[in-house]
Amino acid sequence: MGTFFSSSIGKKFLMSISGLFLVSFILIHLSINLLLLLPDGGEAFNLAANFMAKPIIKFGLQPVLAAGFLVHIIYATILTMQNNKARGNSAYASGNKTKEVLWASKNMYVLGLTMAAFLAVHLMDYWVPLQITHGAESIVIDGEEMHNTYALVNAAFASLPRVILYIVGSLGLALHLTHGFWSAFQTVGFSNNIWRKRWYHIGVCFAWVVGIAFSLIALLQFLLFQS
């Protein structure tokens, strides 16, 4: 088993499994963010955000999520370095001049670093005020006191540069997923000559639905939900 995970295939397998795990987080995150568009003053979003801050989530799932990000980033870095070393001076001799190879597939690591930078900004905007500095204001809903996470997000999306940054990050995520989604299924073995094409088209559709949805949430918050 140790030999498998130290091999190139094993490293790709770990990166793919961690990537699919992060996709599940993205879906949960998107479903909660869609609550920002309800005309209820942020009540539904605050309730969902408060649930995600429960101890079982905060101390149970958050460390697992962080581990998933670290595994994905570490193995992506290792594989990229190994691939570049293997190519040597001919790193750009193939792939970059091949029309059939998607731009995203040739720039997955750069897109990944962009996602990491965007995630760092995202954590500074929301996770740090909520979990570290406790700078978010409180609100009482149904007799329960909780962070007014909606006010924090709404204030961030009142800034056009922040909205633009969020849209750029969301579209970067879409590009990353256009290759990462279907290739992960291929790596873990859920693919063949028929399903490879199917996973590719499913992945592209999924990627752009997610990217555009996140972008629209930020844009509509800026255009329609500012007092």
C-alpha positions in Angstrom: 0.0 0.0 0.0 2.8 2.4 0.9 4.5 1.7 -2.5 1.2 2.5 -4.3 0.8 5.9 -2.6 4.5 6.8 -3.3 4.1 6.0 -7.0 2.9 8.5 -9.6 -0.4 6.7 -10.0 -0.9 6.6 -6.2 -0.2 10.4 -6.0 -2.7 11.1 -8.8 -5.2 8.9 -7.0 -4.8 10.8 -3.7 -5.1 14.2 -5.6 -8.2 13.0 -7.4 -9.9 11.7 -4.2 -9.2 14.9 -2.4 -10.4 16.9 -5.4 -13.7 15.0 -5.5 -14.0 15.6 -1.7 -13.5 19.3 -2.3 -16.2 19.2 -5.0 -18.7 18.0 -2.4 -17.7 21.0 -0.2 -18.2 23.3 -3.2 -21.7 22.0 -3.7 -22.6 22.6 0.0 -21.0 26.0 -0.1 -22.9 27.0 -3.2 -26.3 25.7 -1.8 -25.7 27.9 1.3 -24.6 30.9 -0.7 -27.8 30.7 -2.8 -29.7 31.6 0.4 -28.1 35.0 0.1 -30.6 35.7 -2.7 -33.7 35.1 -0.6 -35.5 38.4 0.2 -35.7 37.6 4.0 -33.0 39.9 5.3 -30.5 37.1 5.5 -32.4 35.0 8.0 -32.1 31.7 6.1 -28.5 32.3 5.3 -27.7 33.1 8.9 -29.4 30.0 10.1 -27.4 27.8 7.7 -24.2 29.6 8.5 -24.9 29.1 12.2 -25.5 25.4 11.7 -22.1 25.1 9.9 -20.5 26.8 12.9 -21.8 24.1 15.3 -19.0 22.3 17.3 -19.6 19.0 15.4 -18.9 20.9 12.1 -16.3 23.3 13.5 -14.1 20.7 15.2 -15.1 17.7 13.2 -15.5 18.5 9.5 -13.5 21.7 9.3 -10.2 19.9 10.1 -11.1 17.2 7.5 -11.8 19.9 5.0 -8.5 21.6 5.7 -6.7 18.3 5.3 -8.4 17.8 2.0 -7.1 21.1 0.7 -3.6 20.4 2.0 -3.5 16.9 0.4 -4.8 18.3 -2.9 -2.3 21.2 -3.0 0.7 19.1 -1.8 0.3 16.3 -4.3 -0.5 18.7 -7.1 2.8 20.5 -6.3 4.7 17.2 -6.2 3.2 15.9 -9.5 3.8 19.2 -11.2 7.5 19.3 -10.2 7.9 15.7 -11.3 6.3 16.3 -14.6 8.4 19.4 -15.2 11.6 17.6 -14.3 10.7 14.6 -16.6 10.1 17.0 -19.5 13.3 18.9 -19.0 14.1 21.3 -21.8 11.1 19.9 -23.8 8.6 21.1 -21.2 6.8 23.1 -23.9 7.5 20.8 -26.8 4.2 19.0 -26.4 0.8 20.0 -25.0 1.1 23.7 -25.3 1.1 23.5 -29.1 -1.5 20.8 -29.3 -4.9 22.2 -30.1 -6.7 19.2 -28.7 -5.3 19.8 -25.2 -7.5 22.2 -23.3 -5.9 25.3 -21.9 -7.2 24.5 -18.4 -5.5 21.0 -18.5 -2.1 22.7 -19.4 -2.5 25.3 -16.6 -4.1 23.3 -13.8 -1.4 24.2 -11.3 -1.5 27.9 -12.1 -5.3 27.8 -11.7 -4.8 25.9 -8.5 -2.5 28.6 -7.1 -5.0 31.2 -8.1 -7.7 29.3 -6.2 -5.4 29.1 -3.2 -4.8 32.9 -3.2 -8.6 33.5 -3.6 -9.2 31.1 -0.7 -6.8 33.0 1.5 -8.7 36.3 0.8 -12.0 34.5 1.4 -10.7 33.2 4.8 -9.5 36.7 5.8 -12.9 38.2 4.9 -15.1 35.7 6.6 -13.5 32.9 8.6 -11.1 35.1 10.5 -13.8 37.6 11.7 -16.1 34.8 12.6 -13.7 32.3 14.2 -10.6 34.2 15.3 -11.2 37.9 16.0 -14.9 37.6 16.6 -15.5 40.9 14.8 -18.8 39.9 13.4 -21.9 41.4 15.0 -24.5 39.2 16.7 -28.2 38.7 15.9 -31.0 36.7 17.5 -33.2 34.5 15.4 -35.9 32.3 16.9 -34.5 33.0 20.4 -30.9 31.9 19.4 -28.0 34.3 19.4 -25.6 33.8 16.4 -23.2 35.7 14.2 -24.8 38.0 11.7 -22.9 36.4 8.9 -25.2 37.8 6.3 -24.3 41.4 7.3 -20.6 40.5 6.9 -21.1 39.0 3.4 -23.5 41.8 2.4 -21.0 44.4 3.4 -18.2 42.7 1.5 -20.3 42.6 -1.7 -21.1 46.3 -1.3 -17.6 46.8 -2.7 -17.3 46.6 -6.5 -13.6 45.6 -6.4 -14.5 42.7 -4.0 -17.3 41.6 -6.3 -15.0 41.6 -9.3 -12.4 39.6 -7.3 -15.1 37.1 -6.4 -16.2 36.8 -10.0 -12.7 36.3 -11.2 -12.1 33.7 -8.5 -15.3 31.9 -9.4 -14.5 31.8 -13.1 -11.0 30.6 -12.3 -12.6 27.8 -10.2 -14.8 26.9 -13.3 -11.7 26.6 -15.5 -10.0 24.5 -12.9 -13.0 22.2 -12.7 -13.4 21.8 -16.5 -10.4 19.5 -16.4 -10.2 18.4 -12.8 -13.7 17.0 -12.5 -13.7 14.5 -15.3 -10.0 13.6 -15.0 -10.6 12.8 -11.3 -13.2 10.2 -12.2 -10.8 8.8 -14.9 -8.0 8.5 -12.4 -10.1 6.6 -9.8 -11.3 4.2 -12.4 -14.8 5.4 -13.0 -14.2 5.8 -16.7 -13.8 4.0 -20.0 -13.8 5.0 -23.7 -17.6 5.7 -23.5 -17.7 7.3 -20.0 -14.6 9.4 -20.6 -16.5 11.6 -23.0 -19.6 11.6 -20.8 -17.6 12.7 -17.7 -15.9 15.3 -19.8 -19.2 16.9 -20.9 -20.7 16.5 -17.4 -17.6 18.1 -15.9 -17.7 21.1 -18.2 -21.4 21.7 -17.6 -20.9 21.3 -13.8 -17.9 23.6 -13.8 -19.6 26.5 -15.6 -22.8 26.1 -13.6 -20.9 26.4 -10.4 -18.6 29.2 -11.6 -21.5 31.3 -13.0 -23.7 30.6 -10.0 -21.1 31.9 -7.6 -20.5 34.9 -9.8 -24.2 35.8 -10.1 -24.6 35.6 -6.3 -21.9 38.2 -5.8 -23.2 40.4 -8.6 -26.8 40.3 -7.5 -25.8 41.0 -3.9 -24.1 44.1 -5.2 -26.9 45.2 -7.5 -30.1 44.2 -5.6 -29.4 43.7 -1.9 -27.5 46.8 -0.8 -29.5 49.2 1.5 
